Structures are given as C-alpha cells and as structure tokens.
Amino acid sequence: MTLILLILYYLVEVFWFLLLGRIVVEMIASFSRSWTPKGVLAVVLEWLFTITDPPVKALRKVIKPVRLGQVSLDLSVLVLFIILMVLRVVILAFI
C-alpha cells in the first residue's frame, strides 16, 4: 500500500511541477504579447500543454471565468494548483 501511495505522490508531484511550468509560460505570454516559442522550446511547451490541458479544461467547464470589468480572470489553473497541493499533503499523511 505504501508503494502505491508513494508512486501516486510522485505522479502528483511531477504534475504539480508541470502545472507550475504552464503557469510561468502563460504569465510570460500574457506580459510579452510578441513572444512566441521557437524550435525545441516550442516542442517542449506543446508537450507541456498537452499533458496539463485535460484537467484544466475539465475545471474550466465547472468554474467559469470571473469577469472584472473588461478583463476575464480564469481561476481553473489556480484551483487545480491548490487541489494538487492539498492532494500531496493528504497522500503524505497516509505514507
């Protein structure tokens, strides 16, 4: 049982870091509109977004973006980030 929980913990940990990378890339893209990844970086980022997209899109269906005047704030990535942090703590409690 401990081995299964340990494997699950490491999977959640890796996904947490991938999601953190996605957040950083989205922040860079939002602050620098002219930035476009090229070459190997474009391939790596495509892989990163392909892995993290399914849970983010599922949460986007449940949690609608918050409208703040002319700006729409998407909270789905933040909620997923917090869920993963809580899940890590819960799994560690059982190991």
N, CA, C and O atoms as CSV, one atom per row, in Angstrom:
chain,resi,resn,atom,element,x,y,z
A,1,MET,N,N,0.820,-1.195,0.000
A,1,MET,CA,C,0.000,0.000,0.000
A,1,MET,C,C,0.865,1.260,0.000
A,1,MET,O,O,0.562,2.240,-0.680
A,2,THR,N,N,1.942,1.211,0.775
A,2,THR,CA,C,2.835,2.359,0.849
A,2,THR,C,C,3.495,2.627,-0.499
A,2,THR,O,O,3.686,3.780,-0.884
A,3,LEU,N,N,3.840,1.565,-1.211
A,3,LEU,CA,C,4.465,1.729,-2.521
A,3,LEU,C,C,3.512,2.402,-3.504
A,3,LEU,O,O,3.923,3.270,-4.274
A,4,ILE,N,N,2.254,2.009,-3.478
A,4,ILE,CA,C,1.256,2.615,-4.368
A,4,ILE,C,C,1.076,4.092,-4.033
A,4,ILE,O,O,1.013,4.933,-4.931
A,5,LEU,N,N,0.993,4.405,-2.749
A,5,LEU,CA,C,0.850,5.805,-2.338
A,5,LEU,C,C,2.086,6.625,-2.697
A,5,LEU,O,O,1.978,7.793,-3.071
A,6,LEU,N,N,3.247,6.012,-2.581
A,6,LEU,CA,C,4.480,6.712,-2.931
A,6,LEU,C,C,4.538,7.008,-4.432
A,6,LEU,O,O,4.932,8.102,-4.838
A,7,ILE,N,N,4.149,6.043,-5.242
A,7,ILE,CA,C,4.097,6.259,-6.694
A,7,ILE,C,C,3.078,7.340,-7.025
A,7,ILE,O,O,3.347,8.215,-7.847
A,8,LEU,N,N,1.910,7.285,-6.389
A,8,LEU,CA,C,0.881,8.300,-6.612
A,8,LEU,C,C,1.381,9.682,-6.193
A,8,LEU,O,O,1.123,10.675,-6.873
A,9,TYR,N,N,2.092,9.737,-5.079
A,9,TYR,CA,C,2.646,11.011,-4.616
A,9,TYR,C,C,3.610,11.592,-5.646
A,9,TYR,O,O,3.551,12.783,-5.953
A,10,TYR,N,N,4.494,10.759,-6.178
A,10,TYR,CA,C,5.457,11.256,-7.160
A,10,TYR,C,C,4.777,11.671,-8.462
A,10,TYR,O,O,5.217,12.624,-9.106
A,11,LEU,N,N,3.725,10.981,-8.858
A,11,LEU,CA,C,2.973,11.385,-10.049
A,11,LEU,C,C,2.310,12.747,-9.841
A,11,LEU,O,O,2.335,13.601,-10.727
A,12,VAL,N,N,1.718,12.939,-8.663
A,12,VAL,CA,C,1.105,14.233,-8.347
A,12,VAL,C,C,2.176,15.318,-8.287
A,12,VAL,O,O,1.954,16.440,-8.741
A,13,GLU,N,N,3.319,14.988,-7.735
A,13,GLU,CA,C,4.425,15.946,-7.635
A,13,GLU,C,C,4.913,16.377,-9.025
A,13,GLU,O,O,5.121,17.565,-9.273
A,14,VAL,N,N,5.091,15.420,-9.914
A,14,VAL,CA,C,5.536,15.737,-11.277
A,14,VAL,C,C,4.491,16.592,-11.985
A,14,VAL,O,O,4.835,17.570,-12.649
A,15,PHE,N,N,3.211,16.226,-11.847
A,15,PHE,CA,C,2.159,17.008,-12.489
A,15,PHE,C,C,2.094,18.413,-11.903
A,15,PHE,O,O,1.813,19.372,-12.621
A,16,TRP,N,N,2.351,18.541,-10.607
A,16,TRP,CA,C,2.368,19.852,-9.955
A,16,TRP,C,C,3.449,20.743,-10.572
A,16,TRP,O,O,3.211,21.919,-10.845
A,17,PHE,N,N,4.643,20.169,-10.789
A,17,PHE,CA,C,5.719,20.941,-11.403
A,17,PHE,C,C,5.404,21.287,-12.858
A,17,PHE,O,O,5.739,22.377,-13.324
A,18,LEU,N,N,4.764,20.366,-13.574
A,18,LEU,CA,C,4.357,20.667,-14.949
A,18,LEU,C,C,3.339,21.802,-14.973
A,18,LEU,O,O,3.413,22.689,-15.823
A,19,LEU,N,N,2.397,21.775,-14.048
A,19,LEU,CA,C,1.399,22.841,-13.972
A,19,LEU,C,C,2.055,24.173,-13.594
A,19,LEU,O,O,1.664,25.225,-14.100
A,20,LEU,N,N,3.031,24.125,-12.723
A,20,LEU,CA,C,3.779,25.335,-12.373
A,20,LEU,C,C,4.492,25.898,-13.604
A,20,LEU,O,O,4.509,27.110,-13.817
A,21,GLY,N,N,5.074,25.019,-14.405
A,21,GLY,CA,C,5.701,25.452,-15.654
A,21,GLY,C,C,4.699,26.079,-16.599
A,21,GLY,O,O,4.999,27.074,-17.258
A,22,ARG,N,N,3.504,25.500,-16.670
A,22,ARG,CA,C,2.451,26.064,-17.519
A,22,ARG,C,C,2.068,27.465,-17.046
A,22,ARG,O,O,1.878,28.370,-17.858
A,23,ILE,N,N,1.957,27.637,-15.736
A,23,ILE,CA,C,1.605,28.949,-15.185
A,23,ILE,C,C,2.667,29.981,-15.557
A,23,ILE,O,O,2.334,31.102,-15.941
A,24,VAL,N,N,3.930,29.614,-15.446
A,24,VAL,CA,C,5.021,30.533,-15.785
A,24,VAL,C,C,4.967,30.903,-17.266
A,24,VAL,O,O,5.111,32.072,-17.623
A,25,VAL,N,N,4.761,29.906,-18.127
A,25,VAL,CA,C,4.701,30.170,-19.570
A,25,VAL,C,C,3.511,31.060,-19.910
A,25,VAL,O,O,3.631,31.968,-20.733
A,26,GLU,N,N,2.361,30.806,-19.279
A,26,GLU,CA,C,1.191,31.646,-19.545
A,26,GLU,C,C,1.411,33.078,-19.062
A,26,GLU,O,O,0.940,34.021,-19.698
A,27,MET,N,N,2.118,33.251,-17.952
A,27,MET,CA,C,2.418,34.599,-17.469
A,27,MET,C,C,3.367,35.321,-18.430
A,27,MET,O,O,3.177,36.501,-18.723
A,28,ILE,N,N,4.379,34.615,-18.915
A,28,ILE,CA,C,5.305,35.218,-19.877
A,28,ILE,C,C,4.557,35.618,-21.139
A,28,ILE,O,O,4.765,36.709,-21.669
A,29,ALA,N,N,3.689,34.738,-21.620
A,29,ALA,CA,C,2.939,35.024,-22.846
A,29,ALA,C,C,1.972,36.191,-22.652
A,29,ALA,O,O,1.740,36.963,-23.583
A,30,SER,N,N,1.408,36.326,-21.456
A,30,SER,CA,C,0.456,37.417,-21.243
A,30,SER,C,C,1.151,38.769,-21.074
A,30,SER,O,O,0.588,39.801,-21.439
A,31,PHE,N,N,2.363,38.771,-20.528
A,31,PHE,CA,C,3.075,40.036,-20.339
A,31,PHE,C,C,3.873,40.455,-21.570
A,31,PHE,O,O,4.134,41.641,-21.769
A,32,SER,N,N,4.257,39.492,-22.387
A,32,SER,CA,C,5.011,39.793,-23.607
A,32,SER,C,C,4.230,39.241,-24.791
A,32,SER,O,O,4.434,38.098,-25.201
A,33,ARG,N,N,3.350,40.044,-25.329
A,33,ARG,CA,C,2.447,39.606,-26.403
A,33,ARG,C,C,3.190,39.159,-27.657
A,33,ARG,O,O,2.689,38.309,-28.394
A,34,SER,N,N,4.362,39.708,-27.914
A,34,SER,CA,C,5.080,39.369,-29.140
A,34,SER,C,C,5.930,38.103,-29.001
A,34,SER,O,O,6.528,37.657,-29.980
A,35,TRP,N,N,5.991,37.520,-27.803
A,35,TRP,CA,C,6.825,36.344,-27.580
A,35,TRP,C,C,6.160,35.107,-28.151
A,35,TRP,O,O,5.005,34.809,-27.847
A,36,THR,N,N,6.898,34.394,-28.977
A,36,THR,CA,C,6.442,33.094,-29.476
A,36,THR,C,C,7.604,32.121,-29.363
A,36,THR,O,O,8.713,32.429,-29.800
A,37,PRO,N,N,7.365,30.957,-28.785
A,37,PRO,CA,C,8.448,29.982,-28.658
A,37,PRO,C,C,8.827,29.421,-30.028
A,37,PRO,O,O,7.981,29.256,-30.907
A,38,LYS,N,N,10.106,29.136,-30.182
A,38,LYS,CA,C,10.605,28.604,-31.449
A,38,LYS,C,C,11.493,27.396,-31.186
A,38,LYS,O,O,12.093,27.270,-30.118
A,39,GLY,N,N,11.567,26.525,-32.156
A,39,GLY,CA,C,12.486,25.391,-32.104
A,39,GLY,C,C,12.096,24.361,-31.055
A,39,GLY,O,O,10.935,23.970,-30.935
A,40,VAL,N,N,13.096,23.937,-30.305
A,40,VAL,CA,C,12.903,22.894,-29.300
A,40,VAL,C,C,11.954,23.360,-28.203
A,40,VAL,O,O,11.163,22.571,-27.687
A,41,LEU,N,N,12.030,24.632,-27.850
A,41,LEU,CA,C,11.151,25.163,-26.810
A,41,LEU,C,C,9.684,25.034,-27.209
A,41,LEU,O,O,8.837,24.738,-26.366
A,42,ALA,N,N,9.381,25.252,-28.474
A,42,ALA,CA,C,8.000,25.111,-28.946
A,42,ALA,C,C,7.518,23.673,-28.802
A,42,ALA,O,O,6.364,23.435,-28.447
A,43,VAL,N,N,8.396,22.719,-29.076
A,43,VAL,CA,C,8.035,21.301,-28.940
A,43,VAL,C,C,7.812,20.950,-27.477
A,43,VAL,O,O,6.848,20.262,-27.142
A,44,VAL,N,N,8.693,21.418,-26.607
A,44,VAL,CA,C,8.567,21.136,-25.173
A,44,VAL,C,C,7.293,21.759,-24.610
A,44,VAL,O,O,6.588,21.128,-23.824
A,45,LEU,N,N,6.999,22.985,-25.005
A,45,LEU,CA,C,5.798,23.649,-24.496
A,45,LEU,C,C,4.525,23.005,-25.037
A,45,LEU,O,O,3.515,22.948,-24.334
A,46,GLU,N,N,4.562,22.522,-26.270
A,46,GLU,CA,C,3.405,21.797,-26.808
A,46,GLU,C,C,3.148,20.535,-25.987
A,46,GLU,O,O,2.001,20.206,-25.684
A,47,TRP,N,N,4.216,19.839,-25.634
A,47,TRP,CA,C,4.117,18.642,-24.805
A,47,TRP,C,C,3.580,19.004,-23.417
A,47,TRP,O,O,2.734,18.298,-22.868
A,48,LEU,N,N,4.077,20.108,-22.860
A,48,LEU,CA,C,3.640,20.569,-21.541
A,48,LEU,C,C,2.147,20.889,-21.535
A,48,LEU,O,O,1.426,20.474,-20.628
A,49,PHE,N,N,1.686,21.620,-22.535
A,49,PHE,CA,C,0.274,21.989,-22.598
A,49,PHE,C,C,-0.606,20.780,-22.908
A,49,PHE,O,O,-1.738,20.708,-22.430
A,50,THR,N,N,-0.109,19.832,-23.696
A,50,THR,CA,C,-0.879,18.622,-23.995
A,50,THR,C,C,-1.117,17.801,-22.734
A,50,THR,O,O,-2.192,17.226,-22.561
A,51,ILE,N,N,-0.133,17.744,-21.862
A,51,ILE,CA,C,-0.273,16.971,-20.621
A,51,ILE,C,C,-1.187,17.680,-19.626
A,51,ILE,O,O,-2.006,17.032,-18.974
A,52,THR,N,N,-1.059,18.985,-19.502
A,52,THR,CA,C,-1.817,19.702,-18.473
A,52,THR,C,C,-3.195,20.170,-18.931
A,52,THR,O,O,-4.001,20.590,-18.101
A,53,ASP,N,N,-3.483,20.109,-20.226
A,53,ASP,CA,C,-4.770,20.602,-20.730
A,53,ASP,C,C,-6.007,19.830,-20.250
A,53,ASP,O,O,-6.988,20.473,-19.877
A,54,PRO,N,N,-6.018,18.490,-20.237
A,54,PRO,CA,C,-7.272,17.801,-19.876
A,54,PRO,C,C,-7.856,18.189,-18.516
A,54,PRO,O,O,-9.048,18.490,-18.450
A,55,PRO,N,N,-7.071,18.197,-17.418
A,55,PRO,CA,C,-7.689,18.609,-16.152
A,55,PRO,C,C,-8.061,20.089,-16.114
A,55,PRO,O,O,-9.058,20.462,-15.497
A,56,VAL,N,N,-7.267,20.931,-16.769
A,56,VAL,CA,C,-7.576,22.365,-16.787
A,56,VAL,C,C,-8.869,22.608,-17.556
A,56,VAL,O,O,-9.718,23.383,-17.115
A,57,LYS,N,N,-9.024,21.950,-18.704
A,57,LYS,CA,C,-10.252,22.117,-19.494
A,57,LYS,C,C,-11.468,21.581,-18.749
A,57,LYS,O,O,-12.553,22.156,-18.838
A,58,ALA,N,N,-11.294,20.476,-18.009
A,58,ALA,CA,C,-12.414,19.935,-17.231
A,58,ALA,C,C,-12.844,20.922,-16.149
A,58,ALA,O,O,-14.039,21.105,-15.913
A,59,LEU,N,N,-11.885,21.552,-15.498
A,59,LEU,CA,C,-12.224,22.547,-14.474
A,59,LEU,C,C,-12.812,23.810,-15.084
A,59,LEU,O,O,-13.644,24.470,-14.460
A,60,ARG,N,N,-12.392,24.153,-16.293
A,60,ARG,CA,C,-12.949,25.343,-16.959
A,60,ARG,C,C,-14.435,25.178,-17.250
A,60,ARG,O,O,-15.178,26.158,-17.294
A,61,LYS,N,N,-14.866,23.930,-17.449
A,61,LYS,CA,C,-16.295,23.684,-17.670
A,61,LYS,C,C,-17.089,23.914,-16.389
A,61,LYS,O,O,-18.239,24.350,-16.435
A,62,VAL,N,N,-16.474,23.620,-15.251
A,62,VAL,CA,C,-17.142,23.754,-13.956
A,62,VAL,C,C,-17.009,25.175,-13.408
A,62,VAL,O,O,-17.981,25.749,-12.919
A,63,ILE,N,N,-15.811,25.734,-13.492
A,63,ILE,CA,C,-15.532,27.064,-12.946
A,63,ILE,C,C,-15.443,28.050,-14.109
A,63,ILE,O,O,-14.478,28.040,-14.873
A,64,LYS,N,N,-16.426,28.871,-14.225
A,64,LYS,CA,C,-16.448,29.869,-15.296
A,64,LYS,C,C,-15.485,31.014,-14.953
A,64,LYS,O,O,-15.282,31.311,-13.775
A,65,PRO,N,N,-14.897,31.654,-15.958
A,65,PRO,CA,C,-14.005,32.795,-15.696
A,65,PRO,C,C,-14.740,33.932,-14.988
A,65,PRO,O,O,-15.911,34.199,-15.259
A,66,VAL,N,N,-14.037,34.586,-14.086
A,66,VAL,CA,C,-14.595,35.705,-13.327
A,66,VAL,C,C,-14.397,36.979,-14.144
A,66,VAL,O,O,-13.285,37.291,-14.570
A,67,ARG,N,N,-15.485,37.706,-14.355
A,67,ARG,CA,C,-15.418,38.957,-15.111
A,67,ARG,C,C,-15.087,40.108,-14.164
A,67,ARG,O,O,-15.773,40.322,-13.165
A,68,LEU,N,N,-14.030,40.840,-14.492
A,68,LEU,CA,C,-13.632,42.024,-13.732
A,68,LEU,C,C,-13.586,43.200,-14.699
A,68,LEU,O,O,-12.516,43.598,-15.160
A,69,GLY,N,N,-14.742,43.740,-14.996
A,69,GLY,CA,C,-14.823,44.821,-15.978
A,69,GLY,C,C,-14.558,44.279,-17.368
A,69,GLY,O,O,-15.304,43.430,-17.856
A,70,GLN,N,N,-13.501,44.761,-18.012
A,70,GLN,CA,C,-13.132,44.312,-19.353
A,70,GLN,C,C,-12.243,43.071,-19.331
A,70,GLN,O,O,-11.953,42.495,-20.380
A,71,VAL,N,N,-11.815,42.661,-18.150
A,71,VAL,CA,C,-10.880,41.546,-18.012
A,71,VAL,C,C,-11.618,40.311,-17.516
A,71,VAL,O,O,-12.501,40.398,-16.662
A,72,SER,N,N,-11.244,39.164,-18.064
A,72,SER,CA,C,-11.804,37.892,-17.624
A,72,SER,C,C,-10.691,37.090,-16.953
A,72,SER,O,O,-9.656,36.831,-17.568
A,73,LEU,N,N,-10.894,36.700,-15.707
A,73,LEU,CA,C,-9.876,36.003,-14.931
A,73,LEU,C,C,-10.227,34.524,-14.841
A,73,LEU,O,O,-11.265,34.154,-14.292
A,74,ASP,N,N,-9.344,33.675,-15.390
A,74,ASP,CA,C,-9.561,32.233,-15.379
A,74,ASP,C,C,-8.942,31.645,-14.109
A,74,ASP,O,O,-7.725,31.680,-13.931
A,75,LEU,N,N,-9.778,31.113,-13.243
A,75,LEU,CA,C,-9.314,30.575,-11.964
A,75,LEU,C,C,-9.088,29.066,-11.987
A,75,LEU,O,O,-8.677,28.499,-10.975
A,76,SER,N,N,-9.345,28.408,-13.105
A,76,SER,CA,C,-9.269,26.946,-13.149
A,76,SER,C,C,-7.854,26.437,-12.887
A,76,SER,O,O,-7.684,25.426,-12.205
A,77,VAL,N,N,-6.844,27.111,-13.412
A,77,VAL,CA,C,-5.465,26.673,-13.187
A,77,VAL,C,C,-5.092,26.843,-11.719
A,77,VAL,O,O,-4.437,25.977,-11.139
A,78,LEU,N,N,-5.505,27.949,-11.120
A,78,LEU,CA,C,-5.226,28.193,-9.703
A,78,LEU,C,C,-5.918,27.157,-8.818
A,78,LEU,O,O,-5.322,26.656,-7.865
A,79,VAL,N,N,-7.164,26.841,-9.130
A,79,VAL,CA,C,-7.904,25.843,-8.348
A,79,VAL,C,C,-7.239,24.473,-8.477
A,79,VAL,O,O,-7.100,23.760,-7.483
A,80,LEU,N,N,-6.828,24.099,-9.686
A,80,LEU,CA,C,-6.141,22.820,-9.885
A,80,LEU,C,C,-4.822,22.796,-9.125
A,80,LEU,O,O,-4.462,21.770,-8.548
A,81,PHE,N,N,-4.105,23.901,-9.118
A,81,PHE,CA,C,-2.843,24.009,-8.385
A,81,PHE,C,C,-3.073,23.775,-6.891
A,81,PHE,O,O,-2.313,23.048,-6.253
A,82,ILE,N,N,-4.107,24.381,-6.341
A,82,ILE,CA,C,-4.423,24.214,-4.918
A,82,ILE,C,C,-4.881,22.791,-4.628
A,82,ILE,O,O,-4.506,22.218,-3.605
A,83,ILE,N,N,-5.690,22.211,-5.517
A,83,ILE,CA,C,-6.137,20.824,-5.338
A,83,ILE,C,C,-4.937,19.884,-5.297
A,83,ILE,O,O,-4.890,18.978,-4.465
A,84,LEU,N,N,-3.976,20.090,-6.178
A,84,LEU,CA,C,-2.784,19.240,-6.191
A,84,LEU,C,C,-1.956,19.418,-4.923
A,84,LEU,O,O,-1.399,18.446,-4.411
A,85,MET,N,N,-1.866,20.637,-4.410
A,85,MET,CA,C,-1.134,20.865,-3.162
A,85,MET,C,C,-1.796,20.132,-2.001
A,85,MET,O,O,-1.112,19.518,-1.183
A,86,VAL,N,N,-3.119,20.194,-1.926
A,86,VAL,CA,C,-3.852,19.501,-0.858
A,86,VAL,C,C,-3.712,17.990,-1.022
A,86,VAL,O,O,-3.532,17.271,-0.040
A,87,LEU,N,N,-3.795,17.511,-2.258
A,87,LEU,CA,C,-3.662,16.075,-2.522
A,87,LEU,C,C,-2.287,15.563,-2.109
A,87,LEU,O,O,-2.171,14.457,-1.580
A,88,ARG,N,N,-1.252,16.352,-2.344
A,88,ARG,CA,C,0.093,15.959,-1.912
A,88,ARG,C,C,0.158,15.802,-0.399
A,88,ARG,O,O,0.741,14.839,0.099
A,89,VAL,N,N,-0.431,16.734,0.333
A,89,VAL,CA,C,-0.410,16.676,1.796
A,89,VAL,C,C,-1.198,15.469,2.296
A,89,VAL,O,O,-0.766,14.787,3.226
A,90,VAL,N,N,-2.341,15.205,1.689
A,90,VAL,CA,C,-3.171,14.067,2.104
A,90,VAL,C,C,-2.439,12.753,1.848
A,90,VAL,O,O,-2.451,11.861,2.697
A,91,ILE,N,N,-1.806,12.629,0.693
A,91,ILE,CA,C,-1.071,11.395,0.390
A,91,ILE,C,C,0.093,11.221,1.356
A,91,ILE,O,O,0.347,10.112,1.826
A,92,LEU,N,N,0.801,12.306,1.657
A,92,LEU,CA,C,1.918,12.212,2.607
A,92,LEU,C,C,1.449,11.811,3.998
A,92,LEU,O,O,2.190,11.158,4.733
A,93,ALA,N,N,0.242,12.186,4.368
A,93,ALA,CA,C,-0.279,11.817,5.686
A,93,ALA,C,C,-0.490,10.312,5.800
A,93,ALA,O,O,-0.406,9.754,6.894
A,94,PHE,N,N,-0.764,9.655,4.680
A,94,PHE,CA,C,-1.013,8.216,4.704
A,94,PHE,C,C,0.241,7.383,4.458
A,94,PHE,O,O,0.208,6.164,4.620
A,95,ILE,N,N,1.338,8.017,4.072
A,95,ILE,CA,C,2.572,7.249,3.804
A,95,ILE,C,C,3.297,6.949,5.084
A,95,ILE,O,O,4.351,6.314,5.062
